[in-house]
């Protein structure tokens, strides 16, 4: 594919990935991620032809305008979309395949000073959530998702979801809805639920063992809890 055709395709990608886009005017003035990709396409061609200093200078200028840092040696496939783009960092040996969606604040970085492959490989149709850090020569496989603010240091198999610090594989499915970010489990909620149920079991065991009557205190605690829930519901409204 020629450079011009590739750039033309890049400008068509937001229409498929961002329902907030209303006009070509917005595309040109409000989508730094598109300009970051286009700038990289040009810099990458120059870099591969040996014009490394020119490519680096072009990347530096692009960084000032788009607030992203993409090394000109990085390999970026077709129809890659960086949404909002601010704060994105992509290292030199990174490989990003086709139809990948990346959100703001993402780092695809290295953890080694070796000259070889030291940055991630992101396979087709993967989604990297905002603020996520994907570090080292690891693979985020096809159709996988990395939750926002996660730190990934190990491979993520295809059709999987990884969340947490460090990220853990908590879900595997064959769904391919890039925008379904609400379909992520709440790990903190599950942990608090476990702790609350564990405390309840221990309280019941103590009452049965020692015959302790804590019904009055339990009723008071229940009232405090209900006031808290009501206050939270009023905030939501």
N, C-alpha and C positions, 0 to 999 in steps of 0.2 A: 504494500500500500504506500502511495506517495505521501510525502509530508503534508501537502495541502489537503488531501482527502482525509488523512488522519485528524488534522486540526478541525476540519469541517465536521467530522464525526464527533469529536470532543464537545463541540458546541451544541450538538443535538442531545447529548447524554442527560443534562439536567431536566429536560422535558419528560424523561422517563423516570427520574428518581426524585423529583421535588415537586409536590403538588402546589407549593406556594408560588411557583413561577407563573407569571401572568403575561409577560411580553418579552420581546427580544431586547427592549431597552433595559429591563432588569437584568437580563442575561449578561449584557456587556458591562454594566456598572455595579452589580451587586453579587457577583459570583466569582470571588477571588480564586476559588478552587479550580475553576475552568481555566483561568489565566495561568495559574500555577502549572497545570498540566501542559498547556500549550507552550509555555516558556520552557518547560522541561523537554518537550519534543524537539525543539530547536537546539537547545543546549546539548542534548544527548547525541544528536546527529553530529554536531561540531566536535564533541568530545571523542566520539568513536573514530572520527577522521583525523585525530591528532591535534586539533585546535583546543587543547585542554585549558590554556589560560583564558582564551576568549569565552569558552563555555563556562568557566568558573566565574568570570566577570558578569556574564549574562545571568547566571544563577543569583549572584549577589544583588544585581539590580532587581530581579524578579522578587527576591526575598523582601526588599524594601516595599514593594508595591502590594504583595499578596500576604506578607507575614508568614510565609512558609519557607522551609529549608529542604530542598530536594537535591541531592547530589546528582550531577549530570551523568554519572556512571550508572545510576540505578536503572533497572529495566522495568518499564511500566507498559502493560498491555493495552489492548483496545477497550474503550468504553469504561475506563476507570473514572469514578466520580469522587472528588473530595468536597464534601458538603461543609460550607462555612469556612473551612480551610485554616483559619487562624491557629497558629501554634503547631502545625503539622511538621514533623521532622522525618525524613526518609533517607537512610544511609546508603553508602556507595554500592554495596553488594546486594542490596534489596532486590528481590524479584517479585513483581506484582502481575498476576495474570489478568485475564479478561473479566469485565463486569464486576469488579470489586468496588465496594462502597466504603469510604473512609470518612470519619467525622472529625471535627475540630479537636486539636490538642493531642492527636495521636503521635506516638513516637515508634518508628520502626528502626530500632537502634542495635548497635553491637555491644558485646561485652568482652571483646578480645582485641588485642593489639596485633594479631596475626594479619598478614597480607592477603590471606585467602578469603573464602566465603565466611562472613562473620555477621551478616544481617539476615532478617527473616525472608522466607518465601511465602507469599500469600496466594493461594490457589483461587481458581475461578469462583465467582459468586459468593465470596466471603464478605463478611461485614465486620468492620472494626469500630467499636463504639467510641464515643467521645472520651478523650483523656486516657485511653488505653495505652499501655506500654508493652510492645512486643519486642523482646530482647534476645539477641543471639541468632545463631544459625539454626533456626527452627522452622517448622512448617505449620501454617494454618491451612488446613486442607479444604477441599471444595465444599461449598454450601455451609460453611461453619460461621459461627458468630462469636465475637469477643465482647463481653459486656463492658459498659462504660467504666472507666477508671480501674480496670483490671490490669494486673501485671503478669504477662505471660512469658514463661521461661522454658516451657516444654512444648512439644508438638501437640497440636489439636487435631484429632482425626476428623474426617469428613462427616458432614451432617451433624455436627456437635455444637454445643454451647459451652463456653468457658467463662467463668466469672470469679472474682476474688483476688486477694493479694496473699500469696501468689495464686494465680488462677487455677481452678480445678474444673474438670469436665463434669458438669452436673446434668447434662441432658443430651440425648441423641434422638434425632428425628429426621424425617425426610421433607419437612416443610421448607419452602424457599421463598418466604416473604421477608424481604430485606427491611421493611419498615415496622415489623412486628416486635418493637422493642419492649412492649408491655408483656411479652410472653417470656419473661425471665423470672426465675424463682427468686423469692426474697429470703436469702440465707439468714439474715438477722432475725426475721420474723419466725422462721422455723426454730432457731436456737432459743429465742425467748419463750416460744411455746413449749419447748422441751423442758426448760428450766422451771417454768411455772408449774407444769404438770408434775415434775419431779419433787418440787417443794410441797405440793399438795399431798402427794403420796407419803412423804416423810412426816408431814403434820398429822395425817390420819393415823399413821403407825404409832406416833408418840401419844396421841390421845387414847388409842386403844391400850397401849402398854401401861401408861401411868394414870389413866382415868382423868386427864386434864380437861377442864371445861373452858374453852376459849371462844364460846359462841358469841359473847358480847363484843369482844375484840374483833372477831371475824365479821360480825355485822357492821361494825364501824369501818373496817377496812373495805368492805364491799361498797359502802356509801361513798367513801373517798374515791374508789375506782370508778364508780358511776359518774361522779362529778367530773372526773378527768375525761372520761369518754364523751360526756356532753359538751365539755369545753372544746375538745378536739373537733367534734361535729359542727359546732358553731363556727369555728375557724374555716372549715371547708366551705360552708355556705357563703 
